[in-house]
Amino acid sequence: MKKIVLVLLLMTIMVSCSSNAKKEANNIALIESYIDAVEDLDYDTMASLLDESYYGHGPSYGDSISKAQAVERWKFNTETMYESVEYVKSRNAAFTLEDGNNTGDWVSNWAELHIVDKNGLGELTIWANTVYKIENNLIVKSYTFYNEADALRQLDYVFINLNDL
């Protein structure tokens, strides 16, 4: 009887681990599809991977954006500013938060982004981290972090300390 209980317990653990690994792999595949759509300027696919309730945060404190705004901003940026956006050295990690305000399934993407400006301002490379919340195989929330000042510096923007004037 002890052997039967032990075997059933081990089988339950193996099935649970296998199910979790499959969910994490599916979530990472979803984010990779979204990143491919960003690189390919495929706005329809981008929109199809964002839930209607999608809400994006960042990179600055207080920045937030809805699904429609996110897709429209990418269209505007690529039509007026970006020749291309390429995710280089992109890495993903899936995880589940069991408690707190942000419980659920998440994927964190760390990438070196290579952006070519179409207005002759040059090229820039930034490190960016975006953390995506996944529900029902759609992206419902994201937090994006990167150094905006570094991006502007690479485009030769000059920062003036008003106290020095």
C-alpha positions, 0 to 999 in steps of 0.5 A: 500500500505504501508503494502505491501511495508513493507511486501516485504521489510521484506521478502527481508531481511529474504531471504537475511539473510537466503541465507547468513547463508546458504553460511556461513554454507556451507563454514564452512562445506568445512573447516571442511571437509578439516580438517578431510582430514588432520587428516585422512591423506587423500591427495586426499580429501585435493587436491580436496578441494583446487582450482588449483590456491590455494596459502597458506601463513605462518606461517612465513613471506614470507612462501608461497605454491601452491596447489601441494606443500601443498599436497606434504608437508603434505605427506612428513611431515606425512611420515617422521615426524608426527605420527598424527595431531589432531585438538582439540578445533577447532572452525570456524567462517565464514565472508565476507569482502566487501571491500579492497584487500581481498574481498570475503568469508572467514572462520577462524579456531582457533584450538589447534593442538596436534601433535605426532612426529614419530621419538621419539622427543615427542608430541607437542601442539600448538595454530594455526589460519588459515584463508581460502578464499573460492570461488566456494566451493573451498579453494583458499587462506589461511593464517596460524599463529602459534608460531614456536619457541614454537613448537621447544621448546616443541621438546627440540630444544635449541636456542643460542644467538650468542651474548652470545658466 
